[in-house]
Amino acid sequence: MKRIILISLIGMMAVISAGAQSNLKKIYDEEADQMEQIDKAVRKAGKEGRFVICQVGGNWCRWCLMFADFISKDEEISGLVNDNFCYIHVNYNPRKPKDETTLKMLERLKNPERFGFPVLVVLDGKGNVIHTQDSSLLEEGNGYNRDKVIRFFSNWTPEAVNR
């Protein structure tokens, strides 16, 4: 009887967890050419005097979707991001074989996958990697710490970097 109850609880937790992830908006274009996506953002950022932030991850990653949801729902954070960055979601799935474009993207971004997902790569207006942020350092409990996230974005604005 205890075994049946335990199995039932595990099953219910799996269903609840899957449901929670499915409520999050899918933000990664799995068909996009990653290099083209980055090039376009760099051109735009360069013209506008902003930086690019590449949130590397995928729709398969609950933490990736949670981070995007978190920053979009906080007015101060979303304002900080919109004012200073061209923010893009660069799709990457470590479970799939790496094609040539994916390999070039990883090399261009200085192999950020070593930090886990999502990983945030800051590029200047010329496309140079100036910082790679391990997003686990922004976490708190089952989510993200607002103060740490604001500090990260504030410290990597063009104004902060170019003082």
N, C-alpha and C positions, 0 to 999 in steps of 0.2 A: 504494500500500500504506500509506504514512504517513497519507494522508487517511482511509482506512478505519479505521485504528487510532485516530486522533484523534476521528472521529465516534463510534466505539464507546465511547471513554472518556467523551466528553461525555454520551452516552446513559446510561451506567452511573451517572455522577454525578447526573444528573437523577432517576433511579429511586431512588438511595440517599437523596437530599435529600427527595424526596416521601415515602419510607418513614419517614424520621426525623420528619417533621412529622405523619404519620398516627399515630405512636405517642403523640403528645401528646393529652391529654384535651381535648375540645371543651368550653369553659367558658362560651361566650356563648349566651344564649337569643336567637336571631335573631327570634323572634316577640314578645318582651316589649315592652311599652310603656315606653320609656326614662324618660319623666317620672314615671310611676307607680312604677317601680322606684326612682328617686331619692327621690321623696316618702316612700315606705315606709321606706327606709334612714334618711332624715333624722329621721323620727318616732321610730324605734327608737333611733338614736344620741342624740337629745335626751333621751329618757327615761332612758337608761343612762349619760349623761355621757361619751359617746364622740364621735368624729368619724367622718365617712364618707370612704372613699376609693373613688372611681369609677375603675376601670381601663377606660379607653375604648379600644376596638379591636374585634377580631372573630376568629372562627374561621379566617378567611382569612389571618391574620397570624401567622407562625411565631414572631416575637419576643413577641407577646402571649401565646401559649400557653406559650412557654418561661418567661416571667416568672411566670406563674401556677404552673407546675410547680415552678420554682425556690423560690418562697416557701413553697409547701405542703410541700416535702420537708425544709426546714431547721427544726428544732424551735425554735430561738431566734427566728427570723424569724416563723414562724407563731404562736408564743406572743405576740410583740410585737404582731402584727397583731390577733389574736383578743382580746387584752386591751384594746386602745385604739381599735379601728375597727370600723365596719360596712363590710365590704369587698364591693363589688359590681362585676360585670363588665357594663359598659354597651356594648351592641352598636352598632357604627357601621361602615359600609362606604363609603369614599370613592368607590368605583367605581359606586355605585348613586345614582340620583336622590334628592335629599333631600325627604322628605315633610314635612308640617307638624310632626309630633311630633319628628322628627329636628332640624329647624331650631330648634324651641323648646329642645330639649335642648342643642344646641350654644351657643345664646345664653345659656342658664342657666349653663352651665359656662364661659362667657367664651371660647368658640371655641378649645378646646384642640387641635383637629386640626392647628393650625399647627406643633405640636411633633413630629409624627410619631406612630407607634404602637409599643407602647402608650403612652398618656399617662395620667398619674396625677393626678387632681384631688382635692384635699383640701377637704372641706366641714366647717364647724363644725356643732354640734348644731342650729343654726337654718337650715342650708342655704346659708349664705354661702360662696362660694369664698374660701379663705384661702391656697391655694397650688396652682400647677400645676407638675408635675414632668416634665421631658423625660427619659424613661427611657433615652435613649442615654447620658446622663451617668452612668448606673448600670452600664453595660456594661463588659465586659473580654473581649477576644478574641471568641470565639464564644458567649459567655454573659454572665452578670451577676457583678459583683464583690460578694461577700458583705458586706464591710465598708462599702461605699458604700450598699448596700441597707439595712443595719441603721442606718446614720447617717441616711438619709432618713427611715425610719419613726420612729426615736427623736426626731428633731428636730421632728416634726409630731404628736406625741401631745398630747392635751389638757393634760396636766401640763406639758409643755415649752412650749407656746404660752401658757398662762395663768399662768406664773410671775410 
